[in-house]
Amino acid sequence: MISKRYAETGGDVWATVGRKERARAPVPSPVTGEVEARLIALACSTPPKGHARWSLRLLEKHVALVEDIPDLDHSTIGRVLKKRNCVLT
């Protein structure tokens, strides 16, 4: 495979071992700075009646109800909160 690529590049070593350009751009993340801020504000608010604290699954259900925030699964919500050192208490 390397020898084929070396032949295709005309013997250019750096073109052979260098990184290839992506054929298409990566998919943009649905989590922007504004979405992240709204999510953290929701996690810091008081939990709904009947719940002692927020859980990731409960946040996932409430995010689905809010129109300004795109639907996010609980693992994405957990990554956002972990990135900002937010602890659900």
N, C-alpha and C positions, 0 to 999 in steps of 0.2 A: 504494500500500500504506500509506504514512504517512497520507495523507488519509483513507483508510478507517478506520484505527485512531483518528485524531483524532476522526472522527465517532462512532465506537463509544464513546469515552471521554467524550463529551459536551463536547468542547472543552477537556479538561484537558491542558495541555501536558506536565506532568511525567509523567502516566500514559502519554502517547503516546510520549515519548522515553525513558522509564525502562525498566529491565530487566524482563522478564517472569519470573514465578515458574515454576520447573520443574514439569512435570506429575507427575513422579515423582522420587524421590531417586536420586542417582548410585549406581552399583554400588560396593560397598565393596571396597577393595583386599585381596587375599589376604595381602599382606605387612604384618604387624603388627610391633610392636616386638620381641616374642619371636621371631617367625620371622626377623626381620632379625638378631637376636643369634645365633641358632642357625646361620644361613647364614654369618655372618662367622666364627664359631668353626670351622665346617667348612672354610672357605677358609684359615684360619690354621693348620690342622692339617697334619700331614705327608701328602703325597699317597700314594695306594695304590702297592703294589709294581708295578714296571714303568713308572712314570711319574716323570719328574724334577720336575714341578710340576703344580699344578692348572690346568686350563683351564676356560673357561665351560661347554663341552659336557660335560666330565668332572664338574664340579659338578652340572650338570643331571641326569646319570645317577645320581649319589649322592643327590641330594635326592629323587628318585623312590623310592629304597629306604628312606628314613627316614620313619617313620610320623607323627612330630610336625610335619613340615613339609609344607605342601600342594605339589602338583606345580607347579613353576615352570619356565618356559622360560629358555634361556640369556640372552636379551636382558633379561628381568626381573632375573635374577641379576646381570648386568653393571650395570644401573642402580642396584641396591641397593649394590653394592660401590663404584661410582663416587661415589655420594652420600656415602659414609663414607670416601672417599679410601683405600680398600683396593686394593693392587696385588698381583696374583697373581705371585709369584716362585718 
